[in-house]
Each structure stands twice: as structure tokens, then as C-alpha cells.
């Protein structure tokens, strides 16, 4: 529970450990900061007629407590404990290294094993199920703890700070908005600018194309700036730097809170070639040797105990020296791209840090750098993927198909993920990865905290157990702020994390966060006082034919003496195991973890998951010109069914070109468009196959009705169908679509009227704005009733 001390008591508690100005009592110490927003004083009543004979009352303004620090949270995506050089990994992270030398490293910090849950827990101080974020937004269900809707009783940290006098800005990845709340109709309650942030610049979903991202400024979709060698991480860093400099220019006495959350190093692994090439040949030794070398470095650095054992690889991951030469060559390049992506990201974080130093604000900033919202992702399967969307559609990619793409890996023509063996390597010394909440490979992430005005120990290591829910109360305590009891009229669910300030200047302080449950897609564990009981229910690559939850075998470990969880004590201490299992059930019921749902891809379907669907049972949707940026969960579902698209157009003299209606992009989707004045339809199957039907003749000037009738074969998911193109009721072309995507087109490519945003479904009609339809669209009707 976060401390609820008055600033004066906090100052007394920290006397002698850091400069008192960091928590000094402000002139507004009598304000009741437990009720937000802070109530304005009752205005005086005047009897004086002439304003020149009266004195106006002072302006009421809520200011942060005197000496409250700026706050920066940096959150990297999908990198585990054994990746960054700061924690012994093979990937250079000089910015994080330098911050660790002048701050503290935490080697016992944990996340939830998945992105959305970690992010919401991080910025609320509550467990992810308490905040209805039991899994990612796109796999929410109807059960409490998993609905995807952050309740009003869970006020985010940004709102607490904003209402206490901070300026607040979020940059990069969000992924905290319910899937059915991402349309123009909102509601926007769970978008960043309604979750406490004055400024947001980034993407709203779980991932984006780093070359052609879907960007929002606040709630408005914007096009990326036209700049040489554009890359989203560079863009978001520029935005963060510009915002902080402007904020400090205008209000230098007002502290800021920046949430800097990169899309890196989540798939797609997109990075300029020169960064990947820095690692040429460095991963040729393979994932087994990389794991061994990482553990040795970790021991030398002291970030793991000297007696730590390297765990076995999961049985499904092949030994490197048994792989064919082509596999090794492909996999080594995948790791080079991934490593370059992380180093480039760390470099951009360094640019942001330097900007704070340039304006003299770095030493007064509580800088929290978290290397991963979960362990490294094994969602690339056993050979990696040129297009990550194949994972979500149950399509296995083959090495022989990927070899020709090696030189393009990481560039705009790929949407790649690496082989799972590297995920295990970059989670060393642990066995498992992202999604496995019952292993430290899924939950333990390196963290560095630097705050010169509040932390005297430079280069220290902190080993106390900590969890992502501890960050919010840490920031409140460092800022001299109490935990609010009421925010915006709603009584708050108490913060469930424990402030880490007690560790800042006492490396040997007794651990205060002593109990913590973990659960994700059936993988579950319970920690208490150094003991951990757990069961591995499913591997990240298992999406079907899962065993019953009741058949899971539980294990027991003493994490105080077994850092990497290699010595199962279940047989030796059965009573302790039973005690821990009972504790898990107690905590699971308390925090709305039950009932457990181990489905993964199936839950992406709102009907199967039981969550709201924006369009519900509607079978017809009328669309108008200018409607664009419609994410997949806010658009009509045309998958695994027949559909008819009827576009009423006006063709100008000289003909028309461009997209009429598109969904998805280069790596999967469909488009009705005109090229050289001729109507056409393309179905793009995961970027692997394209099926096109086109008219032979261009349309003359004047009104025209273009119809695409797709008749689905039926007989299951992902089947093919017949596509027929009509102009003014007359068939002008037909053809087969041999197979379709059963589950998802894209994580962030959208449905658009009159344009094909980001990357094109059909090659040859341009990129983004170049695809804009040059005629007039009166309306389009999309019908799925038959």
C-alpha cells in the first residue's frame, strides 16, 4: 500500500538521506490532496460598488509540492532480463548502462508477462486483474478482471499527478484502450488524454509498422512527418523532446511527468540496416552459446548470484549445433536485426536524456528505465516470421521461404519476428519467455532508477522483490503526495503496490512487497517471502489442444537460494506446496483472477470471447468519404463469410484512380480500387499471395456503381471464395480467392474510405496519401447478410 504521509512527515523520515527540498513542505501543505481535483475555495462576497476600492482575492492554483521531482518512465517492449548489456546481455544499451552507474539497478523486479496488463498495472499501482486487464485488450472477455475497461475507481498515476500540479505527456505505445472503444464514436475515457495526459503522441494499439505507423496526436489521427529516413522511434523521441522543452520554457517551475513507451522491440522488428549490421556475425555462435556467455557476464557484473544455474532450454527449442546451415544463417540475421533495434532504441532514449540535461532538468528528474513489459517474445515460433500476422492466423512459415528475405529483414518489405530460441536466450538465465507468468523469464525485467536529488548510492544493486504495481506508489512518495481516496468523484480502489523509496538509500532494507500472484492464459504462480509455487500450463507457441487446468502439475522453489528456479522442491516439501497453492487460490479470488481462461487466439474473436462488439449483429454498414483510420475491432468483420461492397461513385473527365475501400495493408488485407481508370479488387493473403480481379476497360466520366461480390466457400475458417466485379450491374470480371485470413488482417493497419493508409494492400497504387481516390465517393455499402 502506498504511504499516506504528509509531506512534512516524509521530509522527516528521509532527513539525512537526501536533500530535503525534494520533499519539502510547500506553501500549499494544508490542501487536502486525498480528494482530487482539489476543491477550490469559496469566493468572497463583496459589498463594495466600485472595483477600484476593493482588492481581488489571490488566484487559486494547485501546485506540486515544493521540490517535487520531474518524473520519467521509460518502458521498452518485449525484452527480457538477459538482453540488455546493463544486466549482462549481449545487446549494447549504453544509455541504460550509464544510468545504472549513477543510479540503482533492480534485479528482482517483475512484470505481468504481457504488455497491456503490465502497462495498466504500472500506471495505476493496482494488480492487472483489479484494473480489468487480465490480458491484452484484444482478448478481453466478459468476466470481471478481464473486461478490458479500466474502472473509474482505478485512477491512473498521470491523473493523480496532473491534478496535483504536474504537466503530463505520453509518447509511443498505449495499448490500454478497450478494443471496441477505438472508433470515432469513442468513448474516449480510456484514451491517453482522458487518462491523465495533457499530451499524447503515439499509437493506440499493441504494435505498429515503424516505417509507416498509425499515429494519433491526442484523439486525432495524423500522418507521420515527411522526413528523411523516417522511423517511428526517432519521431516519438523528437516529439517528447520538443514537448518537454516547450513545457519548461513556458512553465519552468512546474514539474513534468513523461511516459516514454517505445514500440520497440515488439514485432515488427523494424530498424535501419546500419544498426542491424553493427551485430554482423555476433550471433553466429547460436542461442546456446549466447545464453552461456550471458550468464557468465551476469555473474561478473554481480546482477545474479555467483551460484546461479543456467536452466535447460524448453524441450521444443532445438540445440543450435543440430540445425541446418541455412537455419543458422537465417536465425543469426534475425538476432542481428533484433539487437540493432534495441540498441537504436536505447540511443534514442539517450537523446531524450541529453535533452533533459541540456535544459538543466536531469538531476531533478526521477528517471525510471524499465527494460521490458514482459520477457522476450517467443511468438515468432520455431523459425521466425517474415510477417508476424501469420502467427495470429495459424499459418506456419518455412525456412526455405524466408531465406530469400534475409537481406530485407527488418526493412519496409518485412513485418518480422525472430525464432523463439532467441527469446529464451535473451531471457537468460531463465527458461521461459513472454506469456509465461509462472517463470521469471516471463516476468523478471531489468530496471534502473536514477534520481541524484533523492538517491545517494551510485551504481548500487537492489535485490528486494518488487513488482510493476510498485512504481506508482514510489512516484507518489518521492513527490510528497498522498494516495488519493477520491478522484473525479469516484471512491478509489486502494493502491495495491508498495513504494520502493525504502530501498533507495538502504540496500539491505527488509523486503516489503512479500506476496504477489501471477497469471496469464493459464500460466500461474504465487510468491511469498522468497518462496514461489508455480505451474507451466502452456508454452507461448501453444494455442490449441491445451490440457485441462485441473491436470496442471505444480512446482515449488526457494527463490532466495535458487535465482533461476532450477531446483524443484515439491517432492521434498509437499506441505509447503499445498500452503502456497491455497494461497494462490485465495489471492486469485481476491483480485478477480478467477475463472481462468487459457484461450489465446480464440479470444481475439469478440463473439467467442463474449466481450462487446461495436457493430454487434449488424449486417450492413454505410460508409462515406473521409472515414478512415478504422481499426479492425471497430469495423465490419468480413472474415469467414460472404460480403458485398457497393460503391456509388462519380468519375471525373480523364478517369479516376486510387483506393475506394481498403482494409489492412502490405501484410494482409483487401482493397477495391481503380488503376488506370479501371476498377479492380485485390485480396492480399498475409503478403504471401495476392488474388486480383480487374475490369478490362476504364470507366467513362459520370456516375458509376462499382460492386464487388465475394461468395465464401464455407466449410470452416480461412477458406476461399469467388470474387465477381460489377459496373452498373454488369459483370466485368471474376476470379478465385484461394484462401483467406481467418482471424486478423493487421494489428494497426486500418479500414479506409477513399485512401489506403500506411502500406498498400495492392502494390502499384502508391503509399498512404498517394493512394487517395481522385474521383468522388457518394457512399459505400458493405453488406454481409448473405
MIKOLNU-881568 format. One record per residue (C-alpha): residue number from 1; x, y, z. Coordinates in steps of 0.02 Angstrom, whole numbers, padded with zeros to 5 digits. Layout:
     k       c1       c2       c3
   NUM        X        Y        Z
...
//
This chain:
     k       c1       c2       c3
     1    00000    00000    00000
     2    00068    00171   -00043
     3    00121    00280    00103
     4   -00005    00412    00153
     5    00116    00527    00245
     6    00104    00715    00244
     7    00249    00798    00154
     8    00317    00860    00320
     9    00323    00682    00390
    10    00404    00617    00231
    11    00537    00750    00246
    12    00571    00698    00424
    13    00580    00515    00376
    14    00709    00550    00241
    15    00814    00675    00339
    16    00996    00635    00312
    17    00966    00528    00158
    18    00935    00660    00027
    19    00911    00846    00011
    20    00752    00898    00099
    21    00699    01009   -00045
    22    00645    00850   -00138
    23    00502    00827   -00015
    24    00497    00996    00069
    25    00335    01061    00138
    26    00254    01175    00011
    27    00156    01332    00041
    28    00002    01230   -00001
    29    00029    01098    00134
    30   -00146    01123    00202
    31   -00228    01067    00041
    32   -00322    00903    00052
    33   -00235    00806   -00086
    34   -00327    00646   -00046
    35   -00480    00711   -00140
    36   -00446    00756   -00321
    37   -00472    00876   -00401
    38   -00432    00985   -00252
    39   -00583    01091   -00207
    40   -00574    01275   -00250
    41   -00600    01395   -00104
    42   -00767    01481   -00082
    43   -00754    01652   -00167
    44   -00778    01805   -00054
    45   -00937    01909   -00062
    46   -00913    02096   -00093
    47   -01022    02243   -00040
    48   -00911    02374   -00120
    49   -00987    02453   -00278
    50   -00825    02514   -00360
    51   -00693    02385   -00404
    52   -00559    02519   -00381
    53   -00598    02521   -00196
    54   -00587    02331   -00173
    55   -00448    02202   -00178
    56   -00466    02043   -00280
    57   -00428    01878   -00192
    58   -00269    01786   -00242
    59   -00283    01667   -00387
    60   -00313    01488   -00334
    61   -00189    01370   -00415
    62   -00141    01193   -00368
    63    00046    01171   -00371
    64    00150    01016   -00346
    65    00234    01004   -00175
    66    00391    01109   -00165
    67    00540    01012   -00230
    68    00434    00877   -00311
    69    00541    00798   -00447
    70    00505    00781   -00630
    71    00463    00600   -00671
    72    00510    00498   -00824
    73    00457    00318   -00852
    74    00543    00234   -00999
    75    00464    00067   -01045
    76    00540   -00045   -01177
    77    00430   -00178   -01258
    78    00464   -00366   -01267
    79    00642   -00378   -01199
    80    00688   -00494   -01058
    81    00813   -00492   -00916
    82    00957   -00565   -01018
    83    00951   -00445   -01165
    84    01023   -00275   -01115
    85    01209   -00258   -01077
    86    01163   -00175   -00912
    87    01107   -00344   -00848
    88    01240   -00447   -00936
    89    01154   -00468   -01103
    90    01240   -00465   -01274
    91    01147   -00310   -01337
    92    01231   -00142   -01308
    93    01124   -00021   -01207
    94    01247    00119   -01163
    95    01112    00240   -01104
    96    01045    00114   -00980
    97    01223    00067   -00929
    98    01264    00248   -00889
    99    01104    00275   -00792
   100    01142    00119   -00690
   101    01316    00184   -00647
   102    01243    00343   -00575
   103    01086    00263   -00504
   104    01019    00096   -00446
   105    00992   -00070   -00535
   106    00849   -00183   -00480
   107    00874   -00368   -00520
   108    00716   -00434   -00435
   109    00585   -00328   -00523
   110    00434   -00411   -00603
   111    00301   -00378   -00734
   112    00142   -00472   -00778
   113    00214   -00569   -00929
   114    00110   -00472   -01057
   115    00101   -00294   -01123
   116   -00070   -00216   -01088
   117   -00082   -00289   -00911
   118    00092   -00227   -00867
   119    00059   -00052   -00933
   120   -00104   -00031   -00840
   121   -00031   -00101   -00679
   122    00122    00012   -00699
   123    00021    00171   -00711
   124   -00111    00129   -00582
   125   -00021    00038   -00441
   126   -00154   -00097   -00443
   127   -00144   -00278   -00500
   128   -00192   -00303   -00680
   129   -00349   -00403   -00641
   130   -00405   -00270   -00517
   131   -00397   -00149   -00664
   132   -00492   -00271   -00780
   133   -00334   -00302   -00881
   134   -00311   -00488   -00861
   135   -00240   -00499   -01037
   136   -00214   -00389   -01189
   137   -00358   -00278   -01242
   138   -00396   -00381   -01397
   139   -00427   -00539   -01295
   140   -00538   -00465   -01160
   141   -00689   -00565   -01102
   142   -00849   -00530   -01007
   143   -00782   -00587   -00837
   144   -00731   -00464   -00701
   145   -00544   -00444   -00705
   146   -00538   -00469   -00893
   147   -00661   -00345   -00969
   148   -00530   -00226   -01039
   149   -00618   -00074   -00966
   150   -00516    00015   -00833
   151   -00643    00064   -00699
   152   -00661    00242   -00636
   153   -00609    00179   -00465
   154   -00435    00146   -00537
   155   -00372    00322   -00568
   156   -00208    00320   -00666
   157   -00048    00394   -00598
   158   -00048    00528   -00734
   159   -00216    00594   -00674
   160   -00156    00596   -00493
   161   -00002    00697   -00544
   162   -00096    00812   -00663
   163   -00222    00859   -00528
   164   -00075    00893   -00411
   165    00009    01020   -00524
   166    00110    00917   -00648
   167    00115    00933   -00837
   168    00093    00759   -00912
   169    00143    00686   -01081
   170    00138    00511   -01155
   171    00236    00460   -01309
   172    00240    00296   -01405
   173    00138    00141   -01371
   174   -00027    00144   -01274
   175   -00122   -00022   -01290
   176   -00236    00013   -01142
   177   -00400    00054   -01230
   178   -00539   -00075   -01247
   179   -00544   -00141   -01424
   180   -00723   -00081   -01455
   181   -00681    00095   -01394
   182   -00560    00138   -01534
   183   -00681    00212   -01660
   184   -00728    00393   -01694
   185   -00881    00363   -01584
   186   -00773    00332   -01431
   187   -00800    00341   -01287
   188   -00627    00414   -01262
   189   -00623    00387   -01074
   190   -00482    00260   -01089
   191   -00380    00353   -01219
   192   -00222    00436   -01153
   193   -00288    00614   -01147
   194   -00433    00555   -01040
   195   -00317    00452   -00930
   196   -00223    00599   -00858
   197   -00109    00650   -01001
   198   -00109    00828   -01067
   199   -00015    00769   -01221
   200   -00013    00605   -01317
   201    00084    00564   -01474
   202    00091    00382   -01524
   203   -00008    00229   -01573
   204   -00160    00163   -01484
   205   -00145   -00024   -01516
   206   -00020   -00160   -01475
   207    00105   -00133   -01615
   208    00134   -00029   -01768
   209    00238   -00027   -01926
   210    00391    00075   -01877
   211    00412    00138   -02056
   212    00228    00176   -02088
   213    00146    00194   -01916
   214   -00034    00233   -01868
   215   -00010    00389   -01762
   216   -00130    00488   -01653
   217   -00099    00660   -01581
   218   -00223    00658   -01439
   219   -00375    00576   -01518
   220   -00340    00638   -01694
   221   -00257    00526   -01823
   222   -00109    00614   -01902
   223    00011    00571   -02042
   224    00194    00544   -01996
   225    00304    00694   -02035
   226    00393    00688   -02201
   227    00574    00669   -02151
   228    00724    00580   -02224
   229    00745    00401   -02162
   230    00585    00411   -02058
   231    00570    00290   -01911
   232    00438    00299   -01776
   233    00557    00286   -01628
   234    00651    00438   -01692
   235    00488    00530   -01722
   236    00417    00496   -01548
   237    00582    00549   -01469
   238    00579    00713   -01564
   239    00401    00741   -01503
   240    00447    00704   -01322
   241    00599    00819   -01328
   242    00501    00960   -01407
   243    00359    00944   -01282
   244    00471    00945   -01128
   245    00572    01094   -01191
   246    00415    01192   -01229
   247    00336    01146   -01063
   248    00489    01200   -00966
   249    00504    01359   -01069
   250    00327    01411   -01030
   251    00314    01346   -00850
   252    00489    01312   -00782
   253    00426    01296   -00603
   254    00301    01160   -00650
   255    00365    00981   -00643
   256    00329    00862   -00785
   257    00286    00677   -00798
   258    00338    00591   -00960
   259    00285    00414   -01004
   260    00402    00361   -01145
   261    00347    00189   -01207
   262    00427    00128   -01367
   263    00352    00009   -01493
   264    00525   -00071   -01493
   265    00571   -00208   -01476
   266    00400   -00283   -01505
   267    00372   -00356   -01677
   268    00383   -00297   -01812
   269    00571   -00287   -01788
   270    00599   -00135   -01898
   271    00765   -00046   -01889
   272    00882    00045   -02009
   273    01005   -00079   -02085
   274    01158    00007   -02014
   275    01102   -00032   -01837
   276    01074   -00217   -01875
   277    01240   -00227   -01967
   278    01332   -00174   -01808
   279    01299   -00352   -01747
   280    01359   -00442   -01905
   281    01424   -00613   -01856
   282    01399   -00588   -01669
   283    01258   -00714   -01658
   284    01332   -00845   -01773
   285    01382   -00941   -01616
   286    01197   -00975   -01586
   287    01074   -00959   -01443
   288    01150   -01094   -01333
   289    01320   -01011   -01327
   290    01242   -00838   -01308
   291    01147   -00900   -01155
   292    01306   -00969   -01075
   293    01406   -00812   -01109
   294    01266   -00702   -01042
   295    01259   -00796   -00877
   296    01447   -00780   -00855
   297    01437   -00592   -00885
   298    01290   -00578   -00766
   299    01392   -00661   -00629
   300    01542   -00548   -00660
   301    01431   -00395   -00653
   302    01352   -00459   -00493
   303    01174   -00443   -00560
   304    01143   -00627   -00523
   305    01215   -00730   -00380
   306    01375   -00825   -00414
   307    01289   -00991   -00381
   308    01152   -00963   -00512
   309    01124   -01112   -00628
   310    01079   -01092   -00811
   311    00913   -01176   -00842
   312    00884   -01303   -00978
   313    00808   -01246   -01140
   314    00624   -01289   -01167
   315    00622   -01460   -01249
   316    00540   -01392   -01407
   317    00686   -01275   -01443
   318    00820   -01364   -01544
   319    01002   -01360   -01497
   320    01093   -01236   -01608
   321    01226   -01359   -01667
   322    01092   -01478   -01732
   323    01016   -01350   -01850
   324    01047   -01349   -02039
   325    01165   -01214   -02103
   326    01025   -01115   -02187
   327    00927   -01110   -02024
   328    01077   -01046   -01928
   329    01111   -00912   -02059
   330    00930   -00853   -02055
   331    00915   -00856   -01867
   332    01079   -00763   -01842
   333    01017   -00621   -01952
   334    00853   -00616   -01856
   335    00951   -00588   -01695
   336    01061   -00455   -01777
   337    00905   -00357   -01826
   338    00828   -00376   -01654
   339    00988   -00322   -01567
   340    01007   -00172   -01682
   341    00827   -00125   -01646
   342    00859   -00123   -01458
   343    01022   -00028   -01471
   344    00942    00103   -01585
   345    00802    00121   -01458
   346    00924    00144   -01314
   347    01013    00275   -01420
   348    00850    00372   -01441
   349    00820    00362   -01253
   350    00994    00436   -01235
   351    00944    00580   -01349
   352    00795    00614   -01237
   353    00901    00604   -01080
   354    01027    00725   -01153
   355    00887    00848   -01194
   356    00839    00847   -01009
   357    01020    00878   -00963
   358    01034    01019   -01090
   359    00893    01114   -01005
   360    00961    01078   -00831
   361    00822    00960   -00775
   362    00906    00790   -00772
   363    00965    00790   -00591
   364    00793    00843   -00531
   365    00712    00700   -00627
   366    00661    00533   -00555
   367    00712    00431   -00708
   368    00643    00253   -00712
   369    00705    00144   -00856
   370    00616   -00024   -00868
   371    00690   -00146   -00993
   372    00536   -00242   -01043
   373    00350   -00250   -01007
   374    00372   -00439   -01004
   375    00503   -00566   -01057
   376    00567   -00576   -01236
   377    00433   -00636   -01356
   378    00434   -00815   -01420
   379    00283   -00780   -01528
   380    00394   -00793   -01682
   381    00380   -00982   -01672
   382    00522   -01101   -01706
   383    00588   -01021   -01867
   384    00533   -00840   -01853
   385    00414   -00748   -01967
   386    00432   -00628   -02111
   387    00255   -00570   -02066
   388    00204   -00579   -01883
   389    00020   -00587   -01933
   390    00047   -00768   -01987
   391    00056   -00812   -01801
   392   -00117   -00742   -01769
   393   -00189   -00834   -01918
   394   -00115   -01004   -01881
   395   -00002   -01005   -02035
   396    00170   -01083   -02015
   397    00311   -01002   -02112
   398    00453   -01107   -02184
   399    00639   -01077   -02181
   400    00655   -01103   -02369
   401    00530   -00961   -02397
   402    00620   -00845   -02276
   403    00799   -00869   -02337
   404    00775   -00756   -02492
   405    00717   -00616   -02375
   406    00873   -00612   -02265
   407    00942   -00452   -02343
   408    00772   -00367   -02324
   409    00744   -00424   -02144
   410    00694   -00276   -02037
   411    00657   -00163   -02184
   412    00491   -00098   -02251
   413    00458   -00255   -02354
   414    00452   -00365   -02200
   415    00348   -00366   -02040
   416    00464   -00485   -01948
   417    00483   -00583   -01789
   418    00630   -00693   -01735
   419    00638   -00877   -01691
   420    00589   -00925   -01513
   421    00763   -00989   -01472
   422    00822   -00809   -01463
   423    00683   -00764   -01343
   424    00747   -00898   -01225
   425    00925   -00833   -01247
   426    00877   -00652   -01211
   427    00785   -00708   -01053
   428    00940   -00793   -00979
   429    00967   -00864   -00851
   430    00783   -00913   -00851
   431    00696   -01047   -00953
   432    00536   -00969   -01018
   433    00478   -00810   -01103
   434    00339   -00684   -01129
   435    00163   -00754   -01090
   436    00235   -00872   -00958
   437    00185   -00782   -00799
   438    00242   -00932   -00695
   439    00426   -00914   -00739
   440    00544   -00769   -00709
   441    00589   -00775   -00894
   442    00414   -00707   -00925
   443    00406   -00585   -00780
   444    00578   -00530   -00722
   445    00640   -00373   -00808
   446    00791   -00265   -00776
   447    00755   -00093   -00706
   448    00865    00058   -00671
   449    00814    00209   -00566
   450    00915    00369   -00563
   451    00873    00519   -00454
   452    01026    00619   -00396
   453    00920    00730   -00284
   454    00849    00579   -00193
   455    00970    00433   -00212
   456    01146    00445   -00142
   457    01204    00269   -00186
   458    01282    00271   -00359
   459    01293    00109   -00453
   460    01207    00008   -00318
   461    01108   -00153   -00338
   462    00939   -00183   -00257
   463    00882   -00362   -00234
   464    00717   -00342   -00142
   465    00567   -00420   -00230
   466    00469   -00288   -00323
   467    00329   -00282   -00449
   468    00265   -00164   -00581
   469    00123   -00109   -00464
   470    00258   -00034   -00350
   471    00304    00105   -00472
   472    00152    00218   -00447
   473    00165    00223   -00256
   474    00353    00251   -00272
   475    00323    00406   -00377
   476    00188    00472   -00261
   477    00301    00455   -00111
   478    00450    00534   -00198
   479    00340    00682   -00247
   480    00273    00702   -00071
   481    00096    00658   -00124
   482   -00031    00552   -00031
   483   -00128    00413   -00111
   484   -00295    00491   -00162
   485   -00454    00418   -00089
   486   -00574    00503   -00211
   487   -00534    00554   -00390
   488   -00657    00645   -00502
   489   -00799    00600   -00384
   490   -00763    00413   -00376
   491   -00702    00324   -00220
   492   -00540    00238   -00265
   493   -00488    00057   -00251
   494   -00335    00064   -00138
   495   -00164    00054   -00219
   496   -00100   -00124   -00205
   497    00084   -00092   -00237
   498    00222   -00048   -00114
   499    00331    00106   -00131
   500    00514    00066   -00169
   501    00580    00226   -00089
   502    00628    00122    00064
   503    00763    00038   -00044
   504    00835    00195   -00119
   505    00966    00226    00015
   506    00966    00059    00106
   507    01024   -00090    00005
   508    00991   -00208    00149
   509    00817   -00148    00194
   510    00696   -00288    00234
   511    00583   -00333    00088
   512    00410   -00252    00099
   513    00320   -00324   -00053
   514    00307   -00501    00015
   515    00160   -00580   -00079
   516    00117   -00574   -00264
   517    00013   -00683   -00379
   518    00048   -00708   -00565
   519   -00072   -00769   -00701
   520   -00079   -00758   -00890
   521   -00175   -00875   -01007
   522   -00172   -01015   -00877
   523    00011   -00999   -00826
   524    00004   -00957   -00642
   525    00113   -00937   -00488
   526    00117   -00866   -00313
   527    00263   -00782   -00225
   528    00279   -00760   -00037
   529    00432   -00720    00067
   530    00555   -00792   -00057
   531    00454   -00947   -00099
   532    00370   -00971   -00267
   533    00246   -01106   -00317
   534    00201   -01118   -00500
   535    00132   -01219   -00643
   536    00180   -01207   -00827
   537    00011   -01234   -00910
   538    00059   -01188   -01088
   539    00207   -01134   -01192
   540    00194   -00970   -01290
   541    00183   -01066   -01453
   542    00038   -01175   -01393
   543   -00128   -01102   -01450
   544   -00238   -01257   -01460
   545   -00261   -01431   -01385
   546   -00217   -01368   -01212
   547   -00227   -01485   -01061
   548   -00364   -01460   -00930
   549   -00317   -01333   -00797
   550   -00353   -01465   -00666
   551   -00215   -01578   -00734
   552   -00076   -01450   -00712
   553    00073   -01504   -00607
   554    00134   -01379   -00478
   555    00316   -01349   -00431
   556    00397   -01266   -00281
   557    00556   -01161   -00274
   558    00655   -01065   -00144
   559    00696   -00911   -00247
   560    00809   -00842   -00110
   561    00935   -00981   -00145
   562    00884   -01027   -00322
   563    00886   -00869   -00428
   564    00841   -00954   -00593
   565    00716   -01082   -00524
   566    00806   -01245   -00563
   567    00781   -01346   -00403
   568    00601   -01406   -00386
   569    00566   -01441   -00201
   570    00387   -01502   -00223
   571    00427   -01682   -00178
   572    00531   -01631   -00028
   573    00408   -01507    00045
   574    00231   -01559   -00006
   575    00151   -01467    00140
   576    00233   -01304    00091
   577    00173   -01329   -00087
   578   -00006   -01357   -00028
   579    00004   -01200    00078
   580    00063   -01099   -00072
   581   -00070   -01173   -00187
   582   -00205   -01125   -00063
   583   -00130   -00950   -00053
   584   -00139   -00935   -00242
   585   -00325   -00976   -00241
   586   -00353   -00851   -00101
   587   -00263   -00712   -00195
   588   -00343   -00761   -00360
   589   -00517   -00744   -00288
   590   -00473   -00581   -00201
   591   -00407   -00498   -00360
   592   -00536   -00565   -00487
   593   -00415   -00686   -00570
   594   -00547   -00823   -00571
   595   -00613   -00901   -00679
   596   -00454   -00932   -00777
   597   -00465   -00927   -00967
   598   -00319   -01009   -01057
   599   -00378   -00970   -01234
   600   -00266   -00857   -01337
   601   -00307   -00832   -01521
   602   -00489   -00888   -01497
   603   -00515   -00739   -01381
   604   -00471   -00619   -01521
   605   -00646   -00655   -01587
   606   -00769   -00546   -01488
   607   -00910   -00672   -01510
   608   -00808   -00814   -01436
   609   -00737   -00702   -01300
   610   -00907   -00631   -01251
   611   -00849   -00451   -01248
   612   -00939   -00305   -01332
   613   -00928   -00290   -01520
   614   -00950   -00113   -01587
   615   -01060   -00166   -01733
   616   -01142   -00311   -01642
   617   -01265   -00408   -01751
   618   -01273   -00277   -01889
   619   -01252   -00348   -02063
   620   -01242   -00184   -02160
   621   -01129   -00033   -02143
   622   -01143    00128   -02243
   623   -00979    00219   -02266
   624   -00939    00394   -02327
   625   -00788    00482   -02399
   626   -00667    00538   -02265
   627   -00699    00391   -02150
   628   -00527    00320   -02120
   629   -00417    00250   -01982
   630   -00548    00121   -01932
   631   -00458   -00012   -01829
   632   -00509   -00192   -01856
   633   -00612   -00205   -01697
   634   -00715   -00054   -01747
   635   -00756   -00111   -01923
   636   -00872   -00239   -02000
   637   -00800   -00414   -01988
   638   -00790   -00485   -02165
   639   -00686   -00637   -02119
   640   -00751   -00815   -02147
   641   -00910   -00754   -02231
   642   -00981   -00685   -02393
   643   -00987   -00498   -02421
   644   -01043   -00370   -02548
   645   -00967   -00197   -02571
   646   -01068   -00070   -02671
   647   -00983    00095   -02708
   648   -01081    00240   -02785
   649   -00952    00348   -02874
   650   -00936    00498   -02987
   651   -00795    00479   -03113
   652   -00712    00640   -03173
   653   -00658    00679   -03351
   654   -00500    00583   -03390
   655   -00545    00441   -03270
   656   -00510    00404   -03087
   657   -00375    00313   -02991
   658   -00343    00264   -02811
   659   -00420    00165   -02668
   660   -00609    00159   -02649
   661   -00618    00049   -02493
   662   -00473   -00044   -02414
   663   -00438   -00142   -02256
   664   -00265   -00195   -02199
   665   -00106   -00168   -02294
   666    00050   -00242   -02369
   667    00050   -00389   -02249
   668   -00132   -00440   -02265
   669   -00300   -00364   -02315
   670   -00410   -00321   -02463
   671   -00447   -00172   -02572
   672   -00572   -00111   -02701
   673   -00482    00019   -02805
   674   -00456    00093   -02978
   675   -00296    00088   -03076
   676   -00276    00166   -03248
   677   -00461    00209   -03236
   678   -00511    00026   -03218
   679   -00600   -00046   -03065
   680   -00509   -00189   -02977
   681   -00512   -00295   -02819
   682   -00363   -00373   -02731
   683   -00363   -00495   -02586
   684   -00192   -00499   -02504
   685   -00164   -00659   -02405
   686   -00033   -00615   -02273
   687    00080   -00540   -02405
   688    00113   -00717   -02465
   689   -00015   -00723   -02606
   690   -00119   -00591   -02695
   691   -00278   -00629   -02791
   692   -00339   -00492   -02909
   693   -00496   -00468   -03014
   694   -00495   -00318   -03132
   695   -00605   -00243   -03266
   696   -00535   -00238   -03442
   697   -00599   -00063   -03484
   698   -00585    00105   -03398
   699   -00743    00188   -03334
   700   -00808    00341   -03429
   701   -00842    00506   -03342
   702   -01004    00518   -03244
   703   -01098    00420   -03111
   704   -01049    00238   -03089
   705   -01090    00099   -02967
   706   -00947   -00023   -02935
   707   -00991   -00183   -02842
   708   -00881   -00320   -02775
   709   -00974   -00480   -02732
   710   -00872   -00606   -02633
   711   -00954   -00777   -02609
   712   -00866   -00876   -02471
   713   -00842   -01062   -02496
   714   -00890   -01104   -02318
   715   -00840   -01264   -02231
   716   -00733   -01186   -02096
   717   -00615   -01042   -02062
   718   -00494   -00966   -02186
   719   -00571   -01044   -02340
   720   -00575   -00967   -02513
   721   -00713   -00896   -02620
   722   -00766   -00821   -02785
   723   -00749   -00633   -02817
   724   -00854   -00550   -02951
   725   -00835   -00368   -03001
   726   -00983   -00272   -03072
   727   -01001   -00100   -03150
   728   -01180   -00032   -03155
   729   -01246   -00208   -03127
   730   -01145   -00289   -03267
   731   -01009   -00416   -03229
   732   -00839   -00353   -03287
   733   -00726   -00482   -03205
   734   -00721   -00632   -03090
   735   -00591   -00743   -03009
   736   -00546   -00858   -02866
   737   -00476   -00809   -02697
   738   -00397   -00973   -02646
   739   -00379   -00937   -02460
   740   -00422   -00800   -02337
   741   -00360   -00742   -02167
   742   -00469   -00820   -02031
   743   -00427   -00715   -01878
   744   -00348   -00547   -01909
   745   -00286   -00437   -02051
   746   -00173   -00321   -01953
   747   -00137   -00255   -01780
   748   -00139   -00074   -01836
   749   -00173   -00057   -02023
   750   -00348    00011   -02040
   751   -00503    00013   -02149
   752   -00511    00172   -02252
   753   -00631    00253   -02375
   754   -00553    00342   -02523
   755   -00374    00304   -02470
   756   -00264    00158   -02420
   757   -00171    00223   -02269
   758    00003    00166   -02215
   759    00057    00021   -02327
   760   -00041   -00031   -02483
   761   -00146   -00190   -02497
   762   -00118   -00190   -02685
   763    00055   -00147   -02747
   764    00070   -00015   -02882
   765   -00059    00112   -02824
   766    00058    00208   -02708
   767    00090    00231   -02521
   768   -00026    00321   -02400
   769   -00086    00489   -02471
   770   -00031    00436   -02645
   771   -00174    00309   -02647
   772   -00309    00442   -02624
   773   -00457    00416   -02742
   774   -00462    00551   -02875
   775   -00649    00537   -02909
   776   -00797    00570   -02794
   777   -00869    00441   -02675
   778   -01052    00471   -02634
   779   -01068    00321   -02519
   780   -01017    00140   -02500
   781   -01124    00000   -02430
   782   -01040   -00152   -02354
   783   -01161   -00297   -02333
   784   -01128   -00466   -02251
   785   -01308   -00526   -02236
   786   -01300   -00674   -02354
//
